[in-house]
Amino acid sequence: MKNEGLKLKLLTLAASGLLLTACGGGSDSDSSDSQPPVSEAPTWTAGVFEDEDNFKDRCESPRSGNDIDGNPWPDVAGSHLHEKHWLRSWSNNTYLWYDEIQDQNPANFGVPTDYFEVLKTEELTSSGADKDNFHFSQDTDAYQQRASSGASSGYGARFFLIQAAPPRKIVIAYTEPSSPATNAGLTRGAEILEVDGVDVVNGNDVNTLNDGLFPSNDGETHEFVVRDLGASSTRTITMTSTTVTSDPVQNEQVFDTASGKVGYMQFNTFGTRTAEQELINAFVDFSNEGVQDLVVDLRYNGGGFLFISSQLAYMVAGQAQTQGRIYEESVWNDKHPNVSPVTGESLDPIPFFSTTSDEATAPGGTLPSVNLNRVFVLSTGGTCSASEAFINGLRGIDVEVVLIGGTTCGKPYGFFPTDNCGTTYFTIQFRGENEKGFGQYADGFVPSTTDNGQDFVKGCTVADDFEHLLGDPNEAMLAAALDYRVSGSCPTTTEKPAQRNAYKGFVKDGSLLKSQRVQERLFLEQNRIMTTPKELK
């Protein structure tokens, strides 16, 4: 690829992305040998910010050993106060809305992650939503493992909360192949009724429910009462958590219709490097089949690597429509108009990548393409970051996107995940804009009868249908896409408010999880596989 540094850029919530993000932290050249000795405890003066490098890798508990790539950790002895002062200076330097952070004394906060929580804007979008809904941190070892392999501890079942507060309803959205969930016979639409003897629908023991649904470690065994899709009776199963690797592309198929062949694929994440090769394989098949239309199911895709998002757009549109065009341009804060403060590289526009990366079977090879000027995208509130960049990038070169489903999550932002002292921090650092200069979709892309060329996208509002398997032509979203390509009109039914609320979130005492939107953010930005995180109020 033209710029290898872009390979690590994640889009998701700025999507990872929407996640626009990148692995690493811009301090790879630092080492304990090059750092000055640890100074006295730093002091705070409001509005005065020392260089972040003065505090980088000065840790309360320095790590020994190596990272996932075999490089020694750069940590030296320091304190939590050094770590918090690094967060303060780093945020002031790289945060997109640095001038909207209230400057507070780091000494007034406990551990660094507590301080990090306030280093963000409190402003709202035009709809009244939080302007920054994608600010989080994660254990570095766990992040590196998920980013490199797509693996994490769980059952390989993606749980979906149709109703988060009593009377709750939790169903299986999809499962991973060869996982504990598939071995237990679970499929999309199965309802979880009990967890370790606790009633899911009305039970008050949310700790037991969370512990069972979202195991923290491999080797945990939990019992579930489930009702399978279409069944009238229930059954009891046990599952033992294990490390599950995500299969990004599933249910690839081609439908022979009276008006031509239509390709379909369920694409769950841009956030693993295996996604690139699986997409290549799928598009070789689509090209060989001569598909005339394509449905890309991104309803649960919260983002990931931006370079894979760009590759996917190229494979849809082909060389003639993308050559010399801009896929996305990164806009940082006003301190950094031309050069990335993380990579030190010029802020050149990101092209539609037409070749394979070093992660692919044939590095440097030309990508397959189906050369379409229209694509159908299935979406929900969990469609985020790199998924939204895919929509925005294609619309920037006038490839028609027909959006079927729900409003996307609204993440035109990105960041470079940055490790310090064993915690990886994710703070919004840039906004992505397409060739037409549009990147203001913080409230998501909205399926609409009219297309304004910006946040309203031609398409249909259709509820997520848990009564059918994904890839079934009778599943509501896919059926609407297949019908629309012929009739140009939407189905008469509309999305159920309860399912929209499942994404927008509940914040009620006694609810199982705080917010489906927060779940989707963490699921896709952290590349958490198949489960939502514990998040009780």
Secondary structure, 3 states (H helix, E strand, C coil): CCCHHHHHEEECCCCCCCCEEECCCCCCCCCCCCCCCCCCCCCCCCCCCCCHHHCCCEECCCCCCECCCCCECCCEECCHHHHHHHHHHHHHHHCCCHHHCCCCCHHHCCCHHHHHCCCCCCCECCCCCECCCCCEEEEHHHHHHHHHHCEEEECCEEEEEEECCCCCEEEEEEECCCCHHHHCCCCCCCEEEEECCEECCCCCCHHHHHHHHCCCCCCCEEEEEEECCCCCCCEEEEEECEEEECCCEEEEEEEEECCEEEEEEEECCECCCHHHHHHHHHHHHHHHHCCCEEEEECCCCCCEEHHHHHHHHHHHHCHHHHCCCEEEEEECCCCCCCECCCCCCECCCEECCCECCCCCCCCCCECCCCCCCEEEEEECCCCCCHHHHHHHHHHCCCCEEEEEECCCCCCCEEECCEEECCEEEECCCEEEECCCCCCCCCCCCEEECCCCCCCEEEEEECCCCCCCCCCCCCCHHHHHHHHHHHHCCCCCCCCCHHHHHHHHCCCCCCCCCCCHHHHHHHHHHCCCCCCCCCCCC
